[in-house]
Amino acid sequence: MFSAFKRSIPQISIFHNPSLPPSTKALDMLRAALSSPFPPVSASNSPLKFNLEVIESAPTADQIRTILDYLPRVRDVDDPHHVAALISSHPSSPSLPDRPHSPEGLVRLAQKTPLALKWPIVVDWTNGRASAGNSEGVGDVLEYLRKRRDGEAKEEEDYQPKGWFS
Protein backbone atom coordinates (compact mmCIF):
# COMPACT_ATOMS: atom_id res chain seq x y z
CA MET A 1 0.00 0.00 0.00
CA PHE A 2 2.73 2.44 0.89
CA SER A 3 5.41 1.14 -1.46
CA ALA A 4 6.31 4.68 -2.51
CA PHE A 5 7.85 5.19 0.93
CA LYS A 6 10.39 2.46 0.19
CA ARG A 7 11.57 4.05 -3.04
CA SER A 8 14.48 6.35 -2.69
CA ILE A 9 16.58 8.42 -5.00
CA PRO A 10 19.70 6.41 -5.87
CA GLN A 11 22.95 7.56 -4.29
CA ILE A 12 25.79 7.61 -6.84
CA SER A 13 29.39 8.42 -5.96
CA ILE A 14 32.23 8.96 -8.38
CA PHE A 15 35.75 8.65 -7.06
CA HIS A 16 37.23 11.09 -9.55
CA ASN A 17 40.72 12.03 -10.69
CA PRO A 18 40.26 15.26 -12.71
CA SER A 19 43.64 14.86 -14.44
CA LEU A 20 42.56 11.66 -16.23
CA PRO A 21 40.37 11.84 -19.37
CA PRO A 22 38.34 8.65 -18.60
CA SER A 23 37.43 10.08 -15.21
CA THR A 24 36.41 13.42 -16.69
CA LYS A 25 34.35 11.65 -19.38
CA ALA A 26 32.55 9.57 -16.74
CA LEU A 27 31.74 12.66 -14.67
CA ASP A 28 30.41 14.42 -17.77
CA MET A 29 28.20 11.39 -18.54
CA LEU A 30 26.77 11.41 -15.02
CA ARG A 31 26.09 15.16 -15.06
CA ALA A 32 24.51 14.95 -18.51
CA ALA A 33 22.19 12.16 -17.35
CA LEU A 34 21.02 14.43 -14.51
CA SER A 35 20.39 17.52 -16.63
CA SER A 36 19.43 16.26 -20.11
CA PRO A 37 17.07 13.63 -21.51
CA PHE A 38 18.35 10.12 -20.94
CA PRO A 39 19.01 8.35 -23.20
CA PRO A 40 19.87 11.40 -25.29
CA VAL A 41 18.53 9.92 -28.56
CA SER A 42 15.00 11.05 -27.74
CA ALA A 43 14.14 14.50 -26.43
CA SER A 44 10.91 13.10 -24.95
CA ASN A 45 12.86 11.18 -22.29
CA SER A 46 13.31 12.80 -18.92
CA PRO A 47 16.64 13.13 -17.13
CA LEU A 48 17.53 10.47 -14.58
CA LYS A 49 17.06 11.23 -10.90
CA PHE A 50 19.90 10.41 -8.54
CA ASN A 51 22.08 12.14 -5.99
CA LEU A 52 25.61 12.57 -7.30
CA GLU A 53 28.59 12.84 -4.99
CA VAL A 54 31.95 13.72 -6.55
CA ILE A 55 34.91 12.59 -4.43
CA GLU A 56 38.41 13.56 -5.55
CA SER A 57 40.18 10.99 -3.42
CA ALA A 58 40.48 7.23 -3.21
CA PRO A 59 37.80 5.21 -1.42
CA THR A 60 38.31 4.05 2.15
CA ALA A 61 39.02 0.42 2.97
CA ASP A 62 35.38 -0.17 3.98
CA GLN A 63 34.16 1.43 0.76
CA ILE A 64 36.56 -0.76 -1.24
CA ARG A 65 35.10 -3.90 0.37
CA THR A 66 31.62 -2.84 -0.70
CA ILE A 67 32.74 -1.80 -4.19
CA LEU A 68 34.39 -5.19 -4.73
CA ASP A 69 31.05 -6.84 -3.96
CA TYR A 70 29.27 -4.54 -6.45
CA LEU A 71 31.66 -4.97 -9.39
CA PRO A 72 30.37 -7.23 -12.20
CA ARG A 73 33.18 -9.76 -12.45
CA VAL A 74 34.13 -13.28 -11.52
CA ARG A 75 35.68 -13.29 -8.08
CA ASP A 76 38.68 -15.31 -7.01
CA VAL A 77 37.03 -17.79 -4.66
CA ASP A 78 40.25 -18.23 -2.67
CA ASP A 79 40.53 -14.53 -1.85
CA PRO A 80 37.22 -12.78 -1.07
CA HIS A 81 38.97 -9.40 -0.74
CA HIS A 82 40.82 -9.56 -4.03
CA VAL A 83 41.67 -5.98 -4.93
CA ALA A 84 43.27 -6.52 -8.35
CA ALA A 85 40.08 -5.30 -10.02
CA LEU A 86 40.87 -1.79 -8.77
CA ILE A 87 44.57 -1.68 -9.68
CA SER A 88 45.43 0.00 -12.96
CA SER A 89 47.95 -1.09 -15.56
CA HIS A 90 49.75 2.26 -15.32
CA PRO A 91 53.57 1.97 -15.22
CA SER A 92 53.55 3.32 -11.65
CA SER A 93 51.46 0.35 -10.49
CA PRO A 94 53.33 -2.34 -8.58
CA SER A 95 54.21 -5.59 -10.30
CA LEU A 96 52.10 -8.66 -9.57
CA PRO A 97 54.04 -10.01 -6.55
CA ASP A 98 54.16 -6.54 -4.96
CA ARG A 99 50.46 -5.73 -5.33
CA PRO A 100 48.39 -5.23 -2.19
CA HIS A 101 46.12 -8.08 -1.14
CA SER A 102 43.79 -6.16 1.15
CA PRO A 103 41.59 -3.06 0.96
CA GLU A 104 43.85 -1.37 3.52
CA GLY A 105 46.89 -2.08 1.32
CA LEU A 106 45.08 -0.63 -1.68
CA VAL A 107 44.30 2.55 0.26
CA ARG A 108 47.99 2.92 1.19
CA LEU A 109 48.98 2.34 -2.47
CA ALA A 110 46.46 4.94 -3.70
CA GLN A 111 47.75 7.50 -1.20
CA LYS A 112 51.34 6.89 -2.29
CA THR A 113 50.71 6.41 -6.04
CA PRO A 114 47.27 7.71 -7.11
CA LEU A 115 47.70 6.55 -10.73
CA ALA A 116 47.97 2.93 -9.53
CA LEU A 117 44.20 3.02 -8.93
CA LYS A 118 41.67 2.54 -11.74
CA TRP A 119 39.94 5.89 -12.12
CA PRO A 120 37.05 6.60 -12.12
CA ILE A 121 35.26 4.39 -9.66
CA VAL A 122 31.50 4.92 -9.92
CA VAL A 123 29.24 3.36 -7.32
CA ASP A 124 25.46 3.13 -7.16
CA TRP A 125 25.16 2.53 -3.42
CA THR A 126 21.38 2.14 -3.57
CA ASN A 127 21.21 -0.57 -6.25
CA GLY A 128 24.52 -2.32 -5.53
CA ARG A 129 26.31 -1.62 -8.80
CA ALA A 130 29.80 -0.33 -9.53
CA SER A 131 32.22 0.38 -12.33
CA ALA A 132 35.97 0.93 -12.21
CA GLY A 133 38.32 2.37 -14.77
CA ASN A 134 36.11 2.98 -17.79
CA SER A 135 33.14 4.93 -19.07
CA GLU A 136 31.39 1.83 -20.48
CA GLY A 137 30.69 0.66 -16.94
CA VAL A 138 29.25 4.08 -16.13
CA GLY A 139 26.93 3.64 -19.11
CA ASP A 140 25.81 0.30 -17.66
CA VAL A 141 25.03 1.93 -14.29
CA LEU A 142 23.05 4.68 -16.02
CA GLU A 143 21.22 2.19 -18.24
CA TYR A 144 20.13 0.23 -15.15
CA LEU A 145 18.76 3.46 -13.63
CA ARG A 146 16.89 4.14 -16.89
CA LYS A 147 15.37 0.65 -16.81
CA ARG A 148 14.26 1.20 -13.22
CA ARG A 149 12.75 4.57 -14.16
CA ASP A 150 10.94 3.11 -17.18
CA GLY A 151 9.72 0.01 -15.31
CA GLU A 152 11.82 -2.43 -17.35
CA ALA A 153 13.91 -3.68 -14.42
CA LYS A 154 12.28 -6.13 -12.05
CA GLU A 155 11.62 -4.48 -8.73
CA GLU A 156 12.64 -6.23 -5.56
CA GLU A 157 9.93 -8.34 -4.01
CA ASP A 158 7.53 -6.09 -2.13
CA TYR A 159 7.60 -6.42 1.62
CA GLN A 160 4.67 -8.53 2.75
CA PRO A 161 4.24 -8.40 6.53
CA LYS A 162 3.12 -11.54 8.30
CA GLY A 163 0.62 -11.11 11.04
CA TRP A 164 -2.95 -10.28 11.91
CA PHE A 165 -3.65 -7.96 9.03
CA SER A 166 -2.04 -9.86 6.16
N, C-alpha and C positions, 0 to 999 in steps of 0.2 A: 504494500500500500504506500509506504513512504520510501520507495527505492531511490527517489531523487536525492534524499539525504545522504545516501551512500556514495553518490557520484562526486568526484572531486576533480578539480582542475589538475592535470598532470604536472608534476614537478620535474623539470628538465635542467640538468646542470651540464655545462661544458667546461672541462678543464682545458684551458686555452693558452696557447703560446703564440702571441701576436706576431712573432718574427717568422713563423712558418706558414707558407701559403696554404697547405691543407687545413690548418687550423682556422685561418682567416676565412677560407671558403666555407667551412662547416658553420662557422658563426654567422656568416652572411645567409646561408641556407635557412638556419633557424630563425633569424630575424625576419627574413622574407616570408616564411610560413606564418609568422605572427601578424604581419601587416598587409599581406597581399593574398589574393585568392590562392587556395591550395587544393589540388595541384594547379599550377599556373596556366595550364592549357585552356581552361574555361573560366571566363570572367564571372560566371554565375556561381562559382564555388565561393564559399566563405573562407576567411583565414582560419587557421587552427587556433585553438585556445589552450595555452599552457603557460605556466610560470617558468621563465628562463632565468637561470642564475649563471653568470659568467665568472669563472674562477681562474685567475692567472697564476695558479700554482699547482703543484702536483697534489693528487688526492692523499688523504691520510691512510694509514695502514688499515683501519676499519673500513673505510670507503673502498679500498682496493679489494678487500675480501668480498664485499658485496658486488662490486663491479665484475670480479671474476665469475661469480655465480650468474650474472646477467649476460655475459658475453655468449654469442651463439657459436660455440665451437665444441669440439670433442675434447673432453678433459682427460688428463693423464690420471688414470685411476689409482696409481701408486702415490701421487702427490696431490692432495686436494687443494693445496694452496699454490699451485704452479703459477708463477708470475711471468713466464716467458711470453705470454700473449700481450703483455704491456711493454716489452722491451723492444726498442727499435733496432733497425739494422744500420744505424748511423755509425760511422767509423769510431766515434767516441764511446760507443757501447762496449761493455766488457765482452771478452771472448766466452765461449760456452762454459768452460770449467770455472770461470770467475764470476758468472752471473749470480745474482741473489736468488735465494730459494724461498724467501718469505716476503710477505707484504712489508714488514719493517725494513728488510734489506733493500727492497725496491724504493722505499721512501728515502733512505739514505743515499742511494744511487742517484735518484732524481734531484736531490738537493745538491749533490756534488757535480753531477753532469746532467743538466736538464734535457739535453738532446738525446740521451739514452732512453728516454720515455717516448712511447708512441703518442704523438699529439695529433689531433685532439682526442680527448676521451669525452664522449657524450653519454649521459646516463638519464634514462627515464626511470626515476625512482618509484613512481606510482605504478607503472606497468611491468617493471622488472626487465628492462631491455637496456642494452649498452652497445656502444661501438667504440673502437679504438683505432686511431691511426689513419682513417680514411673518410672521405665524404660519402662514399656509397653506403656505409653503415648508418650514417646520419639520415640518408634518404630512406633507409629501411625503418628507422625509428619514426620518421615523419609519416611514412606510408601507413604504419600501424595506427598512428593517431588519427589519420584520415579515415581508415576503415572503422575505427571505433566511433568517430563522429558520424559517419554515414550509415552506421548500423550493419556493416559487413563483417565485423569481427564478433565472434561469439562472446557474449558477456559472461562473466563468472556466474555460477549458479546463485540465484537469489537466496538470501538467508530465509529459511523457513523455521520459525521457532517451534519448539515442541512444548506442548503444555495444554492448559485448559482451553485456550481460545483458538487452537489450530485445527 
